[in-house]
Amino acid sequence: MAVRTREEIWKLHNATPWHSTLLWYAQGVAAMQKRAINDPLSWRFQAAVHGFHPSATPFLPGETKPTSAIQAKYWNQCQHGSWFFLPWHRMYLHHFEKILMAEIAALGGPQDWALPYWNYSNASNPHALELPPEFTAAKLPNGKPNPLRVAQRAWNAVGNVDVFPSDVDLSCLKETNFDGPPVAPGFGGPQTGFAHSGGTSGMLESLPHNNVHGAVGGFMGSFVTAGLDPLFWVHHANIDRLWEVWLLRPPVHNNPTLVKWLQATGATFDFYDSSGTAITMVPKDVLSTSASPLYYVYDDVTDPLAPAVGAGAGPAAAGPGTPVTSAPVPELLGATAAAVPIGAGVSTAQLDLQPPQQAQAGTLAASPVRAFLNLENIQGTGEAVNYAVYLNVPAGADPKDYERHRAGSVSTFGVHESSQTGGHQTGSGRSLVLEVTDVVDRLSIDGNWDPSKLQVTFAPQRAVPASNNMKVGRVSLYFG
Amino acid sequence: MSPTASGYSSRLQRTYPEWWVLLISAIAWLVLLSWPNHANDPSMCPPIHRGQASWWFEQSLGWLLMIIAMMFPMATSHVRSVAARSFWNRRNRAISTFLLGFLSTWSVMGLLMVGAGAWLVKWTDAAVITVFTLLVAVGWQFAPWKKWAILACHRTRSFAPRGWRGDWELICYGAFHGYACSVSCIAMMALMLPLSHNGLLMITITGVGLQERTRMNRRNRDLILTVSLIVAGAATAPILAV
């Protein structure tokens, strides 16, 4: 089988408006949307594989759902907060792409169509953070409604989405280990069994993955509706591409070699293929994109960051492919005693720090010690919102005036669902980790770092619905 | 302690803070496997002792050792997480308080189980009780609360990093985890009472429990495997009394 090439949506748009790849994407989506939800090849069935809630998924009058057994086996299967996040979504995209290819071929389109991706982090493209017109226009060139535009997105005043540079930061690529302990979860996420929600997001899952979901909003802002937005698939194609970028990035990065990851011990991943036949996959089936059964490559997997210097020197970086558990667990320096509400306004957490007893103290840049800010058990209800996170901003000051204090950005994507119990939800909420080594170092150099106290400030990046009610169970800082 | 041994110990503590919990579990296994068992005794234990203080002591101690041996390994991920989320100088204290809560719940469950066993054996013989508990253990696998319990076994909680508040929240965390764990495994553990601390059955139940913990999206084949193992373990335990 020929190897297909997944291409970037802005590159396609710049080549020609309504490039055939995007036009066929729209027509294929429209064809899938016409199918009933109990058809495994339908748009809504495929979206439900990621997540489903009867109150969130649109139904047609008189429509019947699949049997309970089918729902239990195939729906609500997405893996988050887990080292299965990347391989599961690769499998999911593969089957979706094959289903869409079959639809496109049936419509008279090309046999070698490939899913495009959205490279929102492309520094050479001034429009990278925006959606190209193919995803915002109300109509297709033939005058029919454009299925690539979704009304529910968090549209801004100029009819696009507000994705900020901090939402698409690629610092995750600097991470050396694929997995890690929950307080420093590595590039791909911590070791788990089947993990539909809860747990700690890996660095790539946290940023840019979660933040792009939160910034686009609407269907994209929730586990149970994300797959209903055509942008979901081009977003996840980019996340899948970044996995390839990380693997190719020097000096060397490897996937886990443990059998329990390769064979998905403790999990079963079920899908329907493009012929409607049930199929089960494990991570070792999807390690090479250009080989069977995937047969695709990306048009650009160059390293977007400056070459890594001394990568792998950190204690948490136990070495390429090294099992997580052989890396020392970073040391807690301080944590809040109570939950920290995060809402429509700026909120602050105060931490009393104690000197590190095992990790080395001092300027971080001069030592292999790394610093991790943990937001543990974020729980609550409401829509996904992205928050800018700052360290040691003076009380009452506007955080926006303290850019050197900025630690990064986090999203509450999935918090609502993972705070619930039932289905596959544990009710733990979401836990996120920001590596703050650089900002701690900057503050130390500027004289703004107090080793006995830390103030963490959360500032929402867009208007927060009044109905949102979320809190961070604990804010904590680790060195290791 | 030599510097090398000290360094190794420090590395072990930093990398595997849960090591001593697994060591205690291993010791409990050794004690139980060397303890004379009554798997072939149709009356569960010599009737002359049943109901006496020494009987209750022996039964309670046996239950406690079984929980330490069989259930501590299932709590390892929480123990590791609790240690990682505690100050360096509080890691062992945090693990201990978490396990105190965990054992408290299981101890209450154990007293109820032992009491129920002592009452039942007055009315019928151990073989009937064995069959009855086996049926309950198999039926339990299909109960809706079983799925709830497996999910709840994975639920994490935040806790204060310092002071008595931190200790109390860790005890509550451990107690909740013990509750979820006992709802998931109590029916299987009940089999241990009529069959005593049979080594083969202990290994079977521990294996089943560990397997269930990771397979949160259980399929029919998992259920068939689980039920088969429980039945096989219970059936062979009296024959291959270890």
HADDOCK unambig.tbl for C-alpha pairs under 7 A between the chains (distance, minus, plus):
assign (segid A and resid 193 and name CA) (segid B and resid 214 and name CA) 4.72 0.50 0.50
assign (segid A and resid 193 and name CA) (segid B and resid 215 and name CA) 6.44 0.50 0.50
assign (segid A and resid 194 and name CA) (segid B and resid 214 and name CA) 6.61 0.50 0.50
assign (segid A and resid 194 and name CA) (segid B and resid 215 and name CA) 6.22 0.50 0.50
assign (segid A and resid 194 and name CA) (segid B and resid 216 and name CA) 5.71 0.50 0.50
assign (segid A and resid 194 and name CA) (segid B and resid 217 and name CA) 6.60 0.50 0.50
assign (segid A and resid 266 and name CA) (segid B and resid 214 and name CA) 4.53 0.50 0.50
assign (segid A and resid 266 and name CA) (segid B and resid 215 and name CA) 4.54 0.50 0.50
assign (segid A and resid 267 and name CA) (segid B and resid 215 and name CA) 5.47 0.50 0.50
assign (segid A and resid 267 and name CA) (segid B and resid 217 and name CA) 6.76 0.50 0.50
assign (segid A and resid 325 and name CA) (segid B and resid 15 and name CA) 6.80 0.50 0.50
assign (segid A and resid 326 and name CA) (segid B and resid 15 and name CA) 6.19 0.50 0.50
assign (segid A and resid 327 and name CA) (segid B and resid 15 and name CA) 5.97 0.50 0.50
assign (segid A and resid 328 and name CA) (segid B and resid 14 and name CA) 5.11 0.50 0.50
assign (segid A and resid 328 and name CA) (segid B and resid 15 and name CA) 4.04 0.50 0.50
assign (segid A and resid 329 and name CA) (segid B and resid 14 and name CA) 5.74 0.50 0.50
assign (segid A and resid 329 and name CA) (segid B and resid 15 and name CA) 5.51 0.50 0.50
assign (segid A and resid 329 and name CA) (segid B and resid 84 and name CA) 6.23 0.50 0.50
assign (segid A and resid 331 and name CA) (segid B and resid 87 and name CA) 6.78 0.50 0.50
assign (segid A and resid 331 and name CA) (segid B and resid 88 and name CA) 6.31 0.50 0.50
assign (segid A and resid 332 and name CA) (segid B and resid 85 and name CA) 6.27 0.50 0.50
assign (segid A and resid 332 and name CA) (segid B and resid 86 and name CA) 6.05 0.50 0.50
assign (segid A and resid 332 and name CA) (segid B and resid 87 and name CA) 5.08 0.50 0.50
assign (segid A and resid 332 and name CA) (segid B and resid 88 and name CA) 6.83 0.50 0.50
assign (segid A and resid 333 and name CA) (segid B and resid 87 and name CA) 6.63 0.50 0.50
assign (segid A and resid 335 and name CA) (segid B and resid 161 and name CA) 6.12 0.50 0.50
assign (segid A and resid 336 and name CA) (segid B and resid 160 and name CA) 6.78 0.50 0.50
assign (segid A and resid 337 and name CA) (segid B and resid 160 and name CA) 4.25 0.50 0.50
assign (segid A and resid 337 and name CA) (segid B and resid 161 and name CA) 6.29 0.50 0.50
assign (segid A and resid 338 and name CA) (segid B and resid 160 and name CA) 6.61 0.50 0.50
assign (segid A and resid 357 and name CA) (segid B and resid 88 and name CA) 6.93 0.50 0.50
assign (segid A and resid 376 and name CA) (segid B and resid 158 and name CA) 6.81 0.50 0.50
assign (segid A and resid 377 and name CA) (segid B and resid 157 and name CA) 6.79 0.50 0.50
assign (segid A and resid 377 and name CA) (segid B and resid 158 and name CA) 6.62 0.50 0.50
assign (segid A and resid 422 and name CA) (segid B and resid 148 and name CA) 6.89 0.50 0.50
assign (segid A and resid 425 and name CA) (segid B and resid 151 and name CA) 6.98 0.50 0.50
assign (segid A and resid 426 and name CA) (segid B and resid 151 and name CA) 5.10 0.50 0.50
assign (segid A and resid 426 and name CA) (segid B and resid 152 and name CA) 5.79 0.50 0.50
assign (segid A and resid 426 and name CA) (segid B and resid 154 and name CA) 6.30 0.50 0.50
assign (segid A and resid 426 and name CA) (segid B and resid 155 and name CA) 5.28 0.50 0.50
assign (segid A and resid 427 and name CA) (segid B and resid 155 and name CA) 6.34 0.50 0.50
assign (segid A and resid 428 and name CA) (segid B and resid 155 and name CA) 5.16 0.50 0.50
assign (segid A and resid 428 and name CA) (segid B and resid 156 and name CA) 5.42 0.50 0.50
assign (segid A and resid 428 and name CA) (segid B and resid 157 and name CA) 6.84 0.50 0.50
assign (segid A and resid 473 and name CA) (segid B and resid 158 and name CA) 5.71 0.50 0.50
assign (segid A and resid 474 and name CA) (segid B and resid 158 and name CA) 6.01 0.50 0.50
